[in-house]
């Protein structure tokens, strides 16, 4: 019997997601991505995560992920 309400996320999927969020952070900080791109990327990640038993993982990732621009020094 399979309990479909408690699907676990694979470790490889977690690692890929973490790498993708770091890429979004870096791209936003460097100015290659605008905030709409970041919002779409986060929505995509959230959509993938809600299909599994990932409440704690989502909370941890969302609290640790901060998007800021690098300041231009003159």
N, C-alpha and C positions, 0 to 999 in steps of 0.2 A: 504494500500500500504506500502511495506517495502522497505526502502532504504538500500540495501546491502553494499553500499560503506562506510557506517558510522556505523559499528558494534561496540558497546560498549563492553568493557571488564568487566566482573563481578568483584565485590570487592573481592570476595573470590579468584579469579584467581590472582588478583594483590597482595594480601597478600601472597599467595603461592609462587609467583614469587619472591617477596622480601625476603621471608624466604630462598628460594633456593639459591639466590645470596649471602646472608649472609653465608650460609653453604659452598658455593664455596670459599668465602673469607677466612673463618676460616680454611677449609681444606688445602688451598694453604699456608696460613701462618704457619700452623703446619707441613707442609711438607708431608701430606698424599696424596695430589694431585699434579700432575705436570702441567705445563702450557698447555699441549695438552688437559688435562681433563677440564681445565678452558675454553679454546677456544671452545671445543665441547659444554660445558654447556651454554656458552654465545650465541653460534650459535643457539642452541635449543630454548633458551628463545626469541631470536630475531625472529626466525621463527614463534613462537607462537604469538608474539606481532604484527607482520606486517599484520596479517589478520584483525586487527581492527583499529579503529581510536585512535591510541596511540602514536602519534609523541611526544607530550610533556612528556608523561610518560617515553618513551624510552630515551629521552634526559636527563631527571632528573635522571633516574636509571644509565645510563652509565656514567654520570659525577660524581655521588656520589660513584660509585663502583670502589675501588682501590685495586689491588692485590699486596701485598708485603709479603715477607718472614720475619718471626721473626728472628732477629739476634741471633746467638748463643753466649752467654756470657761465657767467660772462667774464 
